[in-house]
């Protein structure tokens, strides 16, 4: 056979665009199914949100004639929350990781076009997110007596598919533009939380400023929530179609895929060499290689310095530890104002400040810092430390001291904003005690983070499970929802350290407060138990 005939035969056997797309969807589905972290985002977190919103909203009968319950109108919010966390962060992180590992670069030598790869990612996310929705609907119908409005079912399916596609496409856009998988994960999770707040999914019954309402209407999440709420409302007539919402979500899907295609034409930033990575991880640059062994505390201090430097160079730390808590405080304080909290008599602007301090420190100590240690363990950096003079306690002390310093900085910024912007009154004499509470809380949450790290197989699992624990726990600890939760929810929250962290800060900063001995004792107990678990279970390989 001639070379021309051979070429024609090979071209005839080459799969077409449709088959390439179908194969990519199948590959994406298998990849997501095999990833325990993605499954946590897709199936576990949505059910947690559904249960949490059901606890907060209750499920009282509001129509005796039809048996209609409160969850009929709350379930759409839980569904959107679930599909957003199932579609947005996992897709962004997956694409950014593929770019970081140069997998996409190798695709250029294959017949797979860029658009087929991206659309396959979106369709795979849509398929799994719809499975998550079906699971939530089954739980809602069986557990909460939610009624399916069949005349709007077609519109509901189409709306969900378009909304999920828009969110997944946004994940592609973030993943294609982010310089690293860590940055993509930071932007996507922070973006999801921010969109949830401005779309009214966290703060039930809050009054939003006009400018914030208009800002929320720019993004697809608000339109998805509104459309689903109408489609689940049996009192409304019609088939449930919302052309305006579909148009906005479709425009975001198309535009985000276009941004992703453009972004993938650029190569990610050059990765640091292994030597530089080891130097950062161990805190020992070339300038530190000197004859003689330094003192133990000097090495620990160097570890703190290097951990601080690594934190300030990582956008994830800045976004989650400082920018997000301060931004959420400004948002909630603006919406709620100085309304009185019952019981306790605190103003919301005062109590929100305490909650955001505890939340910001907890994100740094419970998720970010243990996640960085888990990453070093995955890359075998911790294993190589055993061949150096650096003792394990020096490495961990340096990381923990960095957490304490960043936590104190976060607390100082939030207290300053509360006093200067919202005229919040704090006890000047209580500032030293508040500083001690911030430090104790940072150490407690860091110990809990180390304990969780000792049980997790890798950094991805650490981040997903840590987020899955901290966000629901924040609701049980009066960080996000104030006075709207049932009394037993506060009782459950009192078993964990985050709630005691919040109330200890409030007692320390309150001009009429006293030393919160009980709260401090609970945090110390948690720190001791978590430290014991971490010491016993932690493995350096």
FENMOGI-V653319 format. One record per residue. N is the residue number from 0. RES is the residue in three letters. PHI is phi in radians with two decimals (none if undefined). PSI is psi in radians with two decimals (none if undefined). OMEGA is omega in whole degrees, -180 to 180 (* if undefined). Layout:
n=<N | N>
res=<RES | RES>
phi=<PHI | PHI>
psi=<PSI | PSI>
omega=<OMEGA | OMEGA>
This chain:
n=<0 | 1 | 2 | 3 | 4 | 5 | 6 | 7 | 8 | 9 | 10 | 11 | 12 | 13 | 14 | 15 | 16 | 17 | 18 | 19 | 20 | 21 | 22 | 23 | 24 | 25 | 26 | 27 | 28 | 29 | 30 | 31 | 32 | 33 | 34 | 35 | 36 | 37 | 38 | 39 | 40 | 41 | 42 | 43 | 44 | 45 | 46 | 47 | 48 | 49 | 50 | 51 | 52 | 53 | 54 | 55 | 56 | 57 | 58 | 59 | 60 | 61 | 62 | 63 | 64 | 65 | 66 | 67 | 68 | 69 | 70 | 71 | 72 | 73 | 74 | 75 | 76 | 77 | 78 | 79 | 80 | 81 | 82 | 83 | 84 | 85 | 86 | 87 | 88 | 89 | 90 | 91 | 92 | 93 | 94 | 95 | 96 | 97 | 98 | 99 | 100 | 101 | 102 | 103 | 104 | 105 | 106 | 107 | 108 | 109 | 110 | 111 | 112 | 113 | 114 | 115 | 116 | 117 | 118 | 119 | 120 | 121 | 122 | 123 | 124 | 125 | 126 | 127 | 128 | 129 | 130 | 131 | 132 | 133 | 134 | 135 | 136 | 137 | 138 | 139 | 140 | 141 | 142 | 143 | 144 | 145 | 146 | 147 | 148 | 149 | 150 | 151 | 152 | 153 | 154 | 155 | 156 | 157 | 158 | 159 | 160 | 161 | 162 | 163 | 164 | 165 | 166 | 167 | 168 | 169 | 170 | 171 | 172 | 173 | 174 | 175 | 176 | 177 | 178 | 179 | 180 | 181 | 182 | 183 | 184 | 185 | 186 | 187 | 188 | 189 | 190 | 191 | 192 | 193 | 194 | 195 | 196 | 197 | 198 | 199 | 200 | 201 | 202 | 203 | 204 | 205 | 206 | 207 | 208 | 209 | 210 | 211 | 212 | 213 | 214 | 215 | 216 | 217 | 218 | 219 | 220 | 221 | 222 | 223 | 224 | 225 | 226 | 227 | 228 | 229 | 230 | 231 | 232 | 233 | 234 | 235 | 236 | 237 | 238 | 239 | 240 | 241 | 242 | 243 | 244 | 245 | 246 | 247 | 248 | 249 | 250 | 251 | 252 | 253 | 254 | 255 | 256 | 257 | 258 | 259 | 260 | 261 | 262 | 263 | 264 | 265 | 266 | 267 | 268 | 269 | 270 | 271 | 272 | 273 | 274 | 275 | 276 | 277 | 278 | 279 | 280 | 281 | 282 | 283 | 284 | 285 | 286 | 287 | 288 | 289 | 290 | 291 | 292 | 293 | 294 | 295 | 296 | 297 | 298 | 299 | 300 | 301 | 302 | 303 | 304 | 305 | 306 | 307 | 308 | 309 | 310 | 311 | 312 | 313 | 314 | 315 | 316 | 317 | 318 | 319 | 320 | 321 | 322 | 323 | 324 | 325 | 326 | 327 | 328 | 329 | 330 | 331 | 332 | 333 | 334 | 335 | 336 | 337 | 338 | 339 | 340 | 341 | 342 | 343 | 344 | 345 | 346 | 347 | 348 | 349 | 350 | 351 | 352 | 353 | 354 | 355 | 356 | 357 | 358 | 359 | 360 | 361 | 362 | 363 | 364 | 365 | 366 | 367 | 368 | 369 | 370 | 371 | 372 | 373 | 374 | 375 | 376 | 377 | 378 | 379 | 380 | 381 | 382 | 383 | 384 | 385 | 386 | 387 | 388 | 389 | 390 | 391 | 392 | 393 | 394 | 395 | 396 | 397 | 398 | 399 | 400 | 401 | 402 | 403 | 404 | 405 | 406 | 407 | 408 | 409 | 410 | 411 | 412 | 413 | 414 | 415 | 416 | 417 | 418 | 419 | 420 | 421 | 422 | 423 | 424 | 425 | 426 | 427 | 428 | 429 | 430 | 431 | 432 | 433 | 434 | 435 | 436 | 437 | 438 | 439 | 440 | 441 | 442 | 443 | 444 | 445 | 446 | 447 | 448 | 449 | 450 | 451 | 452 | 453 | 454 | 455 | 456 | 457 | 458 | 459 | 460 | 461 | 462 | 463 | 464 | 465 | 466 | 467 | 468 | 469 | 470 | 471 | 472 | 473 | 474 | 475 | 476 | 477 | 478 | 479 | 480 | 481 | 482 | 483 | 484 | 485 | 486 | 487 | 488 | 489 | 490 | 491 | 492 | 493 | 494 | 495 | 496 | 497 | 498 | 499 | 500 | 501 | 502 | 503 | 504 | 505 | 506 | 507 | 508 | 509 | 510 | 511 | 512 | 513 | 514 | 515 | 516 | 517 | 518 | 519 | 520 | 521 | 522 | 523 | 524 | 525 | 526 | 527 | 528 | 529 | 530 | 531 | 532 | 533 | 534 | 535 | 536 | 537 | 538 | 539 | 540>
res=<UNK | UNK | UNK | UNK | UNK | UNK | UNK | UNK | UNK | UNK | UNK | UNK | UNK | UNK | UNK | UNK | UNK | UNK | UNK | UNK | UNK | UNK | UNK | UNK | UNK | UNK | UNK | UNK | UNK | UNK | UNK | UNK | UNK | UNK | UNK | UNK | UNK | UNK | UNK | UNK | UNK | UNK | UNK | UNK | UNK | UNK | UNK | UNK | UNK | UNK | UNK | UNK | UNK | UNK | UNK | UNK | UNK | UNK | UNK | UNK | UNK | UNK | UNK | UNK | UNK | UNK | UNK | UNK | UNK | UNK | UNK | UNK | UNK | UNK | UNK | UNK | UNK | UNK | UNK | UNK | UNK | UNK | UNK | UNK | UNK | UNK | UNK | UNK | UNK | UNK | UNK | UNK | UNK | UNK | UNK | UNK | UNK | UNK | UNK | UNK | UNK | UNK | UNK | UNK | UNK | UNK | UNK | UNK | UNK | UNK | UNK | UNK | UNK | UNK | UNK | UNK | UNK | UNK | UNK | UNK | UNK | UNK | UNK | UNK | UNK | UNK | UNK | UNK | UNK | UNK | UNK | UNK | UNK | UNK | UNK | UNK | UNK | UNK | UNK | UNK | UNK | UNK | UNK | UNK | UNK | UNK | UNK | UNK | UNK | UNK | UNK | UNK | UNK | UNK | UNK | UNK | UNK | UNK | UNK | UNK | UNK | UNK | UNK | UNK | UNK | UNK | UNK | UNK | UNK | UNK | UNK | UNK | UNK | UNK | UNK | UNK | UNK | UNK | UNK | UNK | UNK | UNK | UNK | UNK | UNK | UNK | UNK | UNK | UNK | UNK | UNK | UNK | UNK | UNK | UNK | UNK | UNK | UNK | UNK | UNK | UNK | UNK | UNK | UNK | UNK | UNK | UNK | UNK | UNK | UNK | UNK | UNK | UNK | UNK | UNK | UNK | UNK | UNK | UNK | UNK | UNK | UNK | UNK | UNK | UNK | UNK | UNK | UNK | UNK | UNK | UNK | UNK | UNK | UNK | UNK | UNK | UNK | UNK | UNK | UNK | UNK | UNK | UNK | UNK | UNK | UNK | UNK | UNK | UNK | UNK | UNK | UNK | UNK | UNK | UNK | UNK | UNK | UNK | UNK | UNK | UNK | UNK | UNK | UNK | UNK | UNK | UNK | UNK | UNK | UNK | UNK | UNK | UNK | UNK | UNK | UNK | UNK | UNK | UNK | UNK | UNK | UNK | UNK | UNK | UNK | UNK | UNK | UNK | UNK | UNK | UNK | UNK | UNK | UNK | UNK | UNK | UNK | UNK | UNK | UNK | UNK | UNK | UNK | UNK | UNK | UNK | UNK | UNK | UNK | UNK | UNK | UNK | UNK | UNK | UNK | UNK | UNK | UNK | UNK | UNK | UNK | UNK | UNK | UNK | UNK | UNK | UNK | UNK | UNK | UNK | UNK | UNK | UNK | UNK | UNK | UNK | UNK | UNK | UNK | UNK | UNK | UNK | UNK | UNK | UNK | UNK | UNK | UNK | UNK | UNK | UNK | UNK | UNK | UNK | UNK | UNK | UNK | UNK | UNK | UNK | UNK | UNK | UNK | UNK | UNK | UNK | UNK | UNK | UNK | UNK | UNK | UNK | UNK | UNK | UNK | UNK | UNK | UNK | UNK | UNK | UNK | UNK | UNK | UNK | UNK | UNK | UNK | UNK | UNK | UNK | UNK | UNK | UNK | UNK | UNK | UNK | UNK | UNK | UNK | UNK | UNK | UNK | UNK | UNK | UNK | UNK | UNK | UNK | UNK | UNK | UNK | UNK | UNK | UNK | UNK | UNK | UNK | UNK | UNK | UNK | UNK | UNK | UNK | UNK | UNK | UNK | UNK | UNK | UNK | UNK | UNK | UNK | UNK | UNK | UNK | UNK | UNK | UNK | UNK | UNK | UNK | UNK | UNK | UNK | UNK | UNK | UNK | UNK | UNK | UNK | UNK | UNK | UNK | UNK | UNK | UNK | UNK | UNK | UNK | UNK | UNK | UNK | UNK | UNK | UNK | UNK | UNK | UNK | UNK | UNK | UNK | UNK | UNK | UNK | UNK | UNK | UNK | UNK | UNK | UNK | UNK | UNK | UNK | UNK | UNK | UNK | UNK | UNK | UNK | UNK | UNK | UNK | UNK | UNK | UNK | UNK | UNK | UNK | UNK | UNK | UNK | UNK | UNK | UNK | UNK | UNK | UNK | UNK | UNK | UNK | UNK | UNK | UNK | UNK | UNK | UNK | UNK | UNK | UNK | UNK | UNK | UNK | UNK | UNK | UNK | UNK | UNK | UNK | UNK | UNK | UNK | UNK | UNK | UNK | UNK | UNK | UNK | UNK | UNK | UNK | UNK>
phi=<none | -1.23 | -1.11 | -1.13 | -1.14 | -1.08 | -1.10 | -1.14 | -1.14 | -1.14 | -1.16 | -1.18 | -1.42 | -1.20 | -1.14 | -1.42 | -1.02 | -1.12 | -1.19 | -1.04 | -1.13 | -1.08 | -1.11 | -1.18 | -1.08 | -1.10 | -1.11 | -1.07 | -1.11 | -1.14 | -1.10 | -1.20 | -1.17 | -1.41 | -1.63 | -1.14 | -1.16 | -1.12 | -1.12 | -1.10 | -1.11 | -1.42 | -1.92 | -1.33 | -1.04 | -1.00 | -1.19 | -1.10 | -1.12 | -1.06 | -1.13 | -1.15 | -1.15 | -1.11 | -1.17 | -1.23 | -1.37 | 1.35 | -2.50 | -1.23 | -1.31 | -1.89 | -2.53 | -1.11 | -1.18 | -1.82 | 1.30 | -1.19 | -2.08 | -1.05 | -1.12 | -1.03 | -1.74 | -1.71 | -0.96 | -0.99 | -1.13 | -1.14 | -1.12 | -1.13 | -1.04 | -1.14 | -1.21 | -1.17 | -1.28 | -1.42 | -1.83 | -1.43 | -1.10 | -1.08 | -1.18 | -1.07 | -1.18 | -1.10 | -1.18 | -1.11 | -1.17 | -1.12 | -1.20 | -1.11 | -1.56 | 1.13 | -1.20 | -1.15 | -1.09 | -1.26 | -1.10 | -1.15 | -1.65 | -2.08 | -1.26 | -1.27 | -1.29 | -1.05 | -1.11 | -1.17 | -1.09 | -1.21 | -1.14 | -1.10 | -1.06 | -1.13 | -1.15 | -1.09 | -1.13 | -1.07 | -1.07 | -1.24 | -1.16 | -1.16 | -1.05 | -1.11 | -1.11 | -1.06 | -1.09 | -1.14 | -1.14 | -1.08 | -1.11 | -1.15 | -1.19 | -1.32 | -1.58 | -2.14 | 1.00 | -1.26 | -1.70 | -1.40 | -1.58 | -1.19 | -1.20 | -1.87 | -1.12 | -1.12 | -1.10 | -1.14 | -1.09 | -1.14 | -1.08 | -1.11 | -1.08 | -1.20 | -1.14 | -1.14 | -1.05 | -1.12 | -1.17 | -1.14 | -1.12 | -1.08 | -1.09 | -1.09 | -1.08 | -1.12 | -1.13 | -1.38 | -1.74 | -1.20 | -1.33 | -2.68 | -1.14 | -1.08 | -1.16 | -1.08 | -1.11 | -1.10 | -1.10 | -1.20 | -1.21 | -1.08 | -1.12 | -1.11 | -1.13 | -1.09 | -1.12 | -1.10 | -1.16 | -1.26 | -1.59 | 1.40 | -1.53 | -1.61 | -1.84 | -1.32 | 1.46 | -1.37 | -1.76 | -1.59 | -1.09 | -1.03 | -1.13 | -1.30 | -1.06 | -1.17 | -1.12 | -1.11 | -1.23 | -1.27 | -1.65 | -1.32 | -1.13 | -1.03 | -1.19 | -1.15 | -1.08 | -1.10 | -1.14 | -1.16 | -1.07 | -1.17 | -1.27 | -1.58 | -1.53 | -1.26 | -1.42 | -1.54 | -1.62 | 1.69 | -1.62 | 1.57 | -1.28 | -2.25 | -1.02 | -1.09 | -1.12 | -1.09 | -1.15 | -1.13 | -1.17 | -1.12 | -1.11 | -1.13 | -1.11 | -1.14 | -1.10 | -1.20 | -1.10 | -1.06 | -1.10 | -1.12 | -1.07 | -1.17 | -1.19 | -1.27 | -1.29 | -1.70 | -1.45 | -1.14 | -1.03 | -1.14 | -1.27 | -1.21 | -1.18 | -1.09 | -1.11 | -1.15 | -1.11 | -1.14 | -1.13 | -1.19 | -1.15 | -1.64 | 1.33 | -2.24 | -1.39 | -1.10 | -1.24 | -1.56 | -1.40 | -2.31 | -1.12 | 1.59 | -1.68 | -1.24 | -1.14 | -1.05 | -1.22 | -1.13 | -1.15 | -1.09 | -1.12 | -1.08 | -1.10 | -1.08 | -1.09 | -1.22 | -1.13 | -1.07 | -1.10 | -1.14 | -1.14 | -1.23 | -1.51 | -1.75 | -1.05 | -1.09 | -1.11 | -1.09 | -1.16 | -1.39 | -1.43 | -2.15 | -1.08 | -1.16 | -1.03 | -1.15 | -1.11 | -1.14 | -1.12 | -1.06 | -1.12 | -1.25 | -1.15 | -1.18 | -1.30 | -1.60 | 1.18 | -1.72 | -1.08 | -1.43 | -1.59 | -2.11 | -1.48 | 2.01 | 1.34 | -1.26 | -1.35 | -1.13 | -1.10 | -1.24 | -1.25 | -1.07 | -1.07 | -1.11 | -1.12 | -1.26 | -1.10 | -1.10 | -1.18 | -1.08 | -1.13 | -1.16 | -1.06 | -1.14 | -1.42 | -1.65 | -2.05 | -1.12 | -1.15 | -1.08 | -1.11 | -1.16 | -1.15 | -1.11 | -1.10 | -1.09 | -1.20 | -1.07 | -1.52 | 1.15 | -1.18 | -1.12 | -1.11 | -1.25 | -1.09 | -1.20 | -1.70 | -2.07 | -1.23 | -1.27 | -1.41 | -0.97 | -1.15 | -1.18 | -1.07 | -1.25 | -1.09 | -1.08 | -1.14 | -1.19 | -1.10 | -1.12 | -1.08 | -1.08 | -1.11 | -1.15 | -1.12 | -1.11 | -1.11 | -1.04 | -1.09 | -1.11 | -1.14 | -1.16 | -1.10 | -1.10 | -1.09 | -1.09 | -1.28 | -1.37 | -1.51 | -2.00 | 0.95 | -1.29 | -1.62 | -2.13 | -1.43 | -1.08 | -1.20 | -1.58 | -1.08 | -1.05 | -1.14 | -1.08 | -1.08 | -1.09 | -1.14 | -1.04 | -1.14 | -1.08 | -1.10 | -1.09 | -1.16 | -1.14 | -1.20 | -1.14 | -1.08 | -1.13 | -1.11 | -1.12 | -1.10 | -1.12 | -1.03 | -1.16 | -1.78 | -1.66 | -1.37 | -2.76 | -1.20 | -1.08 | -1.11 | -1.06 | -1.15 | -1.18 | -1.18 | -1.04 | -1.14 | -1.13 | -1.51 | -1.22 | -1.12 | -1.06 | -1.10 | -1.12 | -1.26 | -1.26 | -1.85 | 1.09 | -1.38 | -1.80 | -1.87 | -1.92 | 1.31 | -1.69 | -1.60 | -1.13 | -1.11 | -1.15 | -1.14 | -1.16 | -1.12 | -1.14 | -1.08 | -1.22 | -1.38 | -2.00 | -1.29 | -1.10 | -1.08 | -1.17 | -1.08 | -1.08 | -1.28 | -1.18 | -1.11 | -1.09 | -1.16 | -1.25 | -1.56 | -1.24 | -1.00 | -1.77 | -1.47 | -2.40 | -1.19 | -1.46 | -1.04 | -1.10 | -1.06 | -1.14 | -1.12 | -1.12 | -1.13 | -1.08 | -1.11 | -1.10 | -1.09 | -1.16 | -1.16 | -1.11 | -1.10 | -1.10 | -1.12 | -1.10 | -1.12 | -1.36 | -1.80 | -1.20 | -2.13 | -1.49 | -2.15>
psi=<2.39 | 2.85 | -0.61 | -0.75 | -0.67 | -0.74 | -0.73 | -0.67 | -0.70 | -0.70 | -0.59 | -0.59 | -0.22 | 2.29 | 2.58 | 3.09 | -0.67 | -0.76 | -0.70 | -0.74 | -0.78 | -0.73 | -0.67 | -0.67 | -0.76 | -0.73 | -0.76 | -0.71 | -0.76 | -0.68 | -0.75 | -0.65 | -0.59 | -0.21 | 1.98 | -0.55 | -0.78 | -0.68 | -0.58 | -0.80 | -0.69 | -0.72 | -0.70 | -0.91 | -0.76 | -0.74 | -0.60 | -0.75 | -0.73 | -0.81 | -0.69 | -0.81 | -0.62 | -0.63 | -0.79 | -0.81 | -0.42 | 3.10 | 0.86 | 2.65 | 2.19 | -0.14 | 1.79 | -0.55 | -0.71 | -0.18 | 0.33 | 2.40 | 2.94 | -0.68 | -0.25 | -0.61 | -0.19 | -0.49 | -0.72 | -0.64 | -0.74 | -0.65 | -0.79 | -0.71 | -0.76 | -0.85 | -0.49 | -0.80 | -0.37 | -0.46 | -0.66 | -1.16 | -0.77 | -0.70 | -0.75 | -0.81 | -0.71 | -0.80 | -0.76 | -0.66 | -0.68 | -0.65 | -0.75 | -0.60 | 0.12 | 0.39 | -0.74 | -0.55 | -0.65 | -0.36 | -0.44 | -0.32 | 0.22 | 2.91 | -0.10 | 2.02 | 2.73 | -0.72 | -0.63 | -0.67 | -0.81 | -0.80 | -0.61 | -0.70 | -0.78 | -0.82 | -0.63 | -0.75 | -0.68 | -0.78 | -0.81 | -0.64 | -0.63 | -0.65 | -0.70 | -0.69 | -0.77 | -0.72 | -0.74 | -0.66 | -0.72 | -0.79 | -0.68 | -0.76 | -0.78 | -0.76 | -0.47 | 0.13 | 0.61 | 2.38 | 2.31 | 2.19 | 1.68 | -0.52 | -0.30 | 0.16 | -0.68 | -0.80 | -0.61 | -0.79 | -0.78 | -0.75 | -0.78 | -0.75 | -0.77 | -0.71 | -0.75 | -0.70 | -0.71 | -0.77 | -0.73 | -0.68 | -0.65 | -0.65 | -0.69 | -0.75 | -0.79 | -0.78 | -0.52 | -0.41 | -0.43 | 2.52 | -0.32 | 2.86 | -0.61 | -0.77 | -0.69 | -0.74 | -0.70 | -0.89 | -0.75 | -0.77 | -0.77 | -0.70 | -0.71 | -0.76 | -0.76 | -0.76 | -0.63 | -0.70 | -0.91 | -0.29 | 0.05 | 0.36 | -0.41 | -0.72 | 1.63 | 2.25 | 0.08 | 2.63 | 2.08 | 2.50 | 2.72 | -0.73 | -0.57 | -0.61 | -0.78 | -0.65 | -0.74 | -0.59 | -0.24 | -0.55 | 2.77 | -0.33 | -0.79 | -0.72 | -0.65 | -0.75 | -0.85 | -0.73 | -0.77 | -0.66 | -0.70 | -0.66 | -0.42 | -0.10 | 1.89 | -0.22 | -0.26 | 2.51 | 2.99 | 3.12 | -0.03 | 0.09 | 2.42 | 1.52 | -0.64 | -0.79 | -0.74 | -0.66 | -0.77 | -0.80 | -0.68 | -0.69 | -0.71 | -0.68 | -0.85 | -0.80 | -0.71 | -0.67 | -0.70 | -0.74 | -0.70 | -0.74 | -0.73 | -0.72 | -0.56 | -0.19 | -0.28 | 2.51 | 2.50 | 2.86 | 2.62 | 2.28 | 2.63 | 2.66 | 2.84 | -0.61 | -0.77 | -0.66 | -0.77 | -0.62 | -0.73 | -0.74 | -0.64 | -0.21 | 0.42 | 1.61 | 3.11 | -0.56 | -0.23 | -0.16 | 1.72 | 2.67 | 2.57 | 2.65 | 2.20 | 2.86 | 2.68 | -0.80 | -0.53 | -0.67 | -0.74 | -0.69 | -0.71 | -0.67 | -0.71 | -0.76 | -0.76 | -0.63 | -0.72 | -0.77 | -0.74 | -0.64 | -0.78 | -0.38 | -0.16 | 1.99 | -0.45 | -0.72 | -0.82 | -0.77 | -0.86 | -0.63 | -0.57 | -1.00 | -0.80 | -0.87 | -0.74 | -0.75 | -0.75 | -0.64 | -0.78 | -0.72 | -0.88 | -0.66 | -0.62 | -0.68 | -0.77 | -0.46 | -2.65 | 0.60 | 2.66 | 2.44 | 2.32 | 2.29 | 3.06 | -0.53 | 0.07 | 2.57 | 2.66 | -0.63 | -0.60 | -0.85 | -0.62 | -0.64 | -0.77 | -0.73 | -0.72 | -0.54 | -0.86 | -0.68 | -0.79 | -0.77 | -0.69 | -0.67 | -0.78 | -0.83 | -0.59 | -0.47 | -1.00 | -0.96 | -0.84 | -0.56 | -0.67 | -0.69 | -0.68 | -0.68 | -0.75 | -0.63 | -0.73 | -0.61 | 0.17 | 0.30 | -0.74 | -0.59 | -0.70 | -0.40 | -0.43 | -0.28 | 0.22 | 2.91 | -0.11 | 2.12 | 2.59 | -0.69 | -0.56 | -0.72 | -0.84 | -0.63 | -0.71 | -0.77 | -0.73 | -0.70 | -0.61 | -0.69 | -0.77 | -0.77 | -0.79 | -0.64 | -0.73 | -0.70 | -0.77 | -0.78 | -0.72 | -0.71 | -0.80 | -0.73 | -0.71 | -0.77 | -0.74 | -0.74 | -0.77 | -0.76 | -0.70 | 0.18 | 0.64 | 2.32 | 2.15 | 2.71 | 2.03 | -0.65 | -0.34 | -0.06 | -0.73 | -0.71 | -0.72 | -0.67 | -0.76 | -0.66 | -0.74 | -0.79 | -0.81 | -0.74 | -0.71 | -0.75 | -0.67 | -0.84 | -0.56 | -0.73 | -0.71 | -0.67 | -0.74 | -0.69 | -0.77 | -0.71 | -0.65 | -0.31 | -0.19 | 2.51 | -0.46 | 3.11 | -0.64 | -0.80 | -0.65 | -0.80 | -0.78 | -0.82 | -0.71 | -0.78 | -0.70 | -0.43 | -0.80 | -0.73 | -0.92 | -0.67 | -0.52 | -0.58 | -0.65 | -0.28 | 0.25 | 0.50 | -0.79 | -0.75 | 2.08 | 2.04 | -0.04 | -0.15 | 2.67 | 2.80 | -0.65 | -0.46 | -0.68 | -0.60 | -0.74 | -0.73 | -0.52 | -0.18 | -0.24 | 2.78 | -0.42 | -0.75 | -0.73 | -0.55 | -0.83 | -0.86 | -0.48 | -0.70 | -0.74 | -0.75 | -0.64 | -0.64 | -0.29 | 2.21 | -0.48 | 0.22 | 3.09 | 3.10 | 2.13 | 1.26 | -0.73 | -0.81 | -0.75 | -0.68 | -0.70 | -0.73 | -0.72 | -0.71 | -0.77 | -0.72 | -0.72 | -0.80 | -0.79 | -0.67 | -0.72 | -0.73 | -0.77 | -0.75 | -0.65 | -0.65 | -0.30 | 2.37 | 2.42 | -0.06 | none>
omega=<-179 | 179 | 179 | 179 | 178 | 179 | 180 | 179 | 178 | 179 | 179 | 180 | -177 | -179 | 178 | -179 | -179 | 180 | 178 | 180 | 180 | 178 | -180 | 176 | 178 | 178 | 179 | 180 | 179 | 179 | -180 | -179 | -179 | -178 | 179 | -179 | 180 | 179 | 175 | 179 | -171 | -173 | -175 | -178 | 177 | 179 | 176 | 179 | 180 | 179 | -178 | 179 | 176 | 178 | -176 | -175 | -174 | -179 | -180 | 175 | -180 | 178 | -177 | -177 | -177 | -177 | -178 | -176 | -177 | -177 | 175 | -176 | -180 | -178 | 178 | 178 | 178 | 179 | -180 | 178 | -179 | -177 | 178 | 179 | 177 | -172 | -171 | -176 | -178 | -180 | 179 | -178 | -179 | -179 | 180 | 178 | 177 | 177 | -177 | 180 | 177 | 178 | -179 | 179 | 179 | 177 | -177 | 177 | 180 | 179 | -175 | 177 | -178 | -177 | 180 | 177 | -177 | -180 | 176 | 176 | -178 | -177 | 176 | 177 | 179 | -178 | -178 | 179 | 177 | 174 | 177 | 179 | 179 | 178 | 179 | 179 | 178 | 178 | -179 | -179 | -177 | -174 | -175 | 178 | 176 | -178 | 177 | 177 | -171 | -178 | 177 | -172 | 180 | 178 | 179 | -180 | -180 | 180 | 179 | -179 | -180 | 179 | 178 | 178 | 179 | -180 | 178 | 178 | 175 | 175 | 177 | -180 | 179 | -179 | -180 | -177 | -177 | -179 | -178 | 178 | 178 | 179 | 178 | 179 | 179 | -177 | -176 | -180 | 177 | 178 | 179 | 179 | 179 | 178 | 178 | 180 | -175 | 177 | 174 | -178 | 179 | -170 | -178 | 177 | -179 | 177 | -176 | 172 | -177 | -178 | 180 | 175 | -180 | 177 | -179 | -178 | 177 | -174 | -174 | -173 | 180 | -180 | 177 | 179 | -177 | -179 | 180 | 178 | 177 | -178 | 177 | -177 | -177 | -179 | 179 | 180 | 177 | -176 | 172 | -179 | 178 | -176 | -180 | 179 | 179 | -180 | -180 | -179 | 177 | 178 | 177 | 180 | -179 | -179 | -179 | 176 | 176 | 177 | -180 | 178 | 178 | -177 | -178 | 176 | 179 | 177 | 176 | -179 | -179 | -180 | 178 | 180 | 179 | 179 | 180 | 179 | 179 | -180 | 179 | -177 | -177 | -179 | -175 | 174 | -178 | -178 | -178 | -179 | -178 | 178 | 180 | -180 | -180 | 178 | -176 | -179 | 176 | 177 | 178 | 178 | 177 | 177 | 177 | -180 | -180 | 177 | 176 | -179 | 178 | 180 | -178 | 177 | -179 | -179 | -179 | 179 | -178 | -177 | -175 | -174 | -173 | -172 | -178 | 179 | 179 | 179 | 178 | 178 | 178 | -179 | -176 | 179 | 178 | -177 | -173 | -179 | -176 | 178 | -176 | 177 | 178 | -7 | 177 | 177 | 177 | 168 | -178 | 179 | 177 | -174 | 176 | 178 | 178 | 180 | -178 | 174 | -179 | -179 | -180 | 178 | -178 | 177 | 179 | -172 | -173 | -176 | -172 | -176 | 175 | 176 | 178 | 177 | 178 | 177 | 177 | 178 | 179 | -178 | 179 | 178 | -179 | 178 | -179 | 179 | -177 | 177 | 180 | 177 | -177 | 179 | 179 | -178 | 178 | 178 | -177 | 177 | 178 | 179 | -178 | 178 | 176 | 178 | -180 | -179 | 180 | 177 | 178 | 178 | 178 | 180 | -179 | -180 | -177 | 178 | 179 | 178 | -180 | -178 | -174 | -173 | -172 | 177 | 178 | -180 | 177 | -179 | 179 | 180 | -179 | -178 | 176 | 178 | 178 | 177 | 177 | 178 | 178 | -179 | 180 | 178 | 178 | 179 | 180 | -179 | 176 | 177 | 177 | 177 | 177 | 179 | 178 | 178 | -179 | -179 | -175 | -177 | -177 | -176 | 180 | 178 | 179 | -179 | -178 | -179 | 178 | 177 | 179 | 177 | -171 | -177 | 176 | -180 | 178 | 177 | 178 | -175 | 179 | 176 | -177 | -176 | -177 | 174 | -178 | -176 | 176 | -174 | -178 | 179 | 175 | 178 | 177 | 179 | -179 | 176 | -175 | -172 | -174 | 179 | 179 | 176 | -179 | -175 | 174 | 176 | 180 | 180 | -179 | -177 | -179 | 178 | 180 | -176 | 179 | -179 | -176 | -174 | -178 | 179 | -180 | -180 | 179 | 179 | 178 | 180 | 178 | 180 | -179 | -179 | -179 | 178 | 179 | 179 | -179 | -179 | -177 | -170 | -173 | 177 | -177 | 179 | *>
